[in-house]
Amino acid sequence: MYFQDPSLLQFQRRMEEKEGRNNLRNLFGVENIPKDSQLRDILDRISSTELAPIFNDFYERLRRHKHLEDYAIFPNTLLCGALCVHLFRVNRSKVDAMKKVAKMIGSHLEGIVTWVRTRITNGFLEALNGIFQAAKRKARGFRSLRTIRTVVFMLAGKLDFSQLNPHIQRVPT
């Protein structure tokens, strides 16, 4: 997947090494994967006003098919857009402490967006891990995975997951 690599070109290089093919060649007829600087040089010559209609069309298609609704923090305000613009502006400021905060937010951006979309934090996983650790302690001396699994079910069997996420249906006991 493209987002696992820092750039599209690195993704294409990894795909070429792994599978002997890449999308640039298959879809666009580009025989040699360009270097990052080559792509920047080409794109730098193009005015942003020339690219605006392409981005506007792409944005409108995403909006029309409701692919952006999960990312809205306020009506007509997308989290990524608002946050990324703010981070960009802060990084250009002269306040080092704010730059440090912006860098920290940028490094956790994926988690922030996930929370906005799902309203689930890492705390839920940490709580489950605590239950599993308690189960391991209570099942001490037993070496069977089946025994540990039984203790985990005994400890976690009464959890009401609907309190953590209202989208989960409560199963009657």
N, C-alpha and C positions, 0 to 999 in steps of 0.2 A: 504494500500500500504506500502511496506517495507520502503520507504524513509521517511515516517512520524514518524518513530521511530528511536531512536539513534542507535539501533543494531538489527540485524536479530533475536536474541533471544528474545528481548523485543517485537518485532512484533509477534513472535510466541506465547508468553505468552498472549498478548492482544487478539490475535485471539482465543486462547484456552478459555479465560474468556468470550469473546463475543459470539463465535459460537460453543463452545464445541468441537472444532477440531483444528488441526494445521497441517501445511505442513510437518513438520519433521516426524510426525507419519504417515500421509497419503502417502507421497512420499518415505520416507527413512526407515520407520519402527522403528523410535526412539520413545520409549514409554514415557520417561520422558524428559522434556526440560532441557538441561544441564545449569549450571550456566556459566556466562561469563568466569570466571577463569578456569573452566573445559575445555571449548573450546580452550582457549588460551594455556593451558597446553598441550593439544593434538596437536594443530597446531605447537607449539614451537618445538616439537620433530621432525617435518618433515622439511627436508632441503628445502630451497627455490629453489634449483636446481631440486628437484623432482616435485615441483609445476609449474615450468616454462613452461613445455610443455602444461599443461592444460590452463594456461593463454594465451600462444602464440596461441593455437588453437582457443580459445574464441575470442581473438583480431582479428585474421585473418578472422573469420566468420563475425564479425561486420564490418570489413573493406571491405570485399568482397561484402557484401550486402549493402554497402554505408550508414550504420547507423552512421558512425563517421564523415561524411562530414560536418555536421552542427557545429561540434566542432573544426574544423581546423582553426587556426589563420594564419598560413603560410602553404605552401605545406608540407605535412607529419609532421606537428607539431600540436598536439592536445592541446587546451587551458587548459583543466583540468589537463592533465599530466604535461605540462610545469609549470603551475601555482602552482600545488600542490607540485611538487618537489622543486620549489623555496621557497614556504612557509615552507616546512619541513626543508630546509637548513637554512633559516633565523631564525627559532625558535631554532635551535641549536647554533646560534651565541651568542656572548657576548654583543651585542649592544641592550640595552633594548628598545630604540626608534624604532628600526627596528622590534623587536619582537611585539611591540604594533601595528605597521602598518600591519604586517603579520596577527595578530589576527583579525584586522578590515577587511582586505581583505577576510580572511577565513569566517568571519561571513556574508559577502555579496557575497560569491562565487556564490550562486544560481542566484542572480540578475546579476552578471557579465556575467555568462554563457548565461543567457537569452538574455542579450543585444547583445552578440556576435552572437547568432543565429538569432535574429529577428531584431536587430538594432532599437528596440523600447525602450524608456526610460520611467521612471515614470512621466516625465514632461508632457507627453500627458494626463495622467489621472489627474494630478494636474490642467492642463488647463481646462479640462472638469469639474472638480469640481468647479473651479472658475466661469464657466458659470452657473452651477446649483445654486451656491450661489447667483449670480447676479439675476437669475430668481426668487429665493425665495424672494429677497428684492423687486423686481419689482412687484411681485404678492402679496405684503403684504396686509393684510386685507381679502384676499380670502382664504377660508379654504378648497376649493375643490382641490383634487389632479389633476383633469382634467384641472383646470385653470393653475396650476403651470406647468403641462406638456405642455400646449399650449404655455406658455411664454418661456419654455426651447426650444421648437421647433422653436419659432420665433427667439430666440437668436442664436441657434446653426444650424439653417437650411442652412446657407450659408457657412459652414465650408468646406474646401477642404482638406479631409483627405489624399489625394494622396501626399500632400507636406510632411506629417509626415512619411508615409511609401510608398515607390514606388511600393510595391506589391499590393496596393489597387487600384482598377480601379476607375477612376474619372467618376462620374455619371453626364451626361449632364443635365443642368437645363433648 
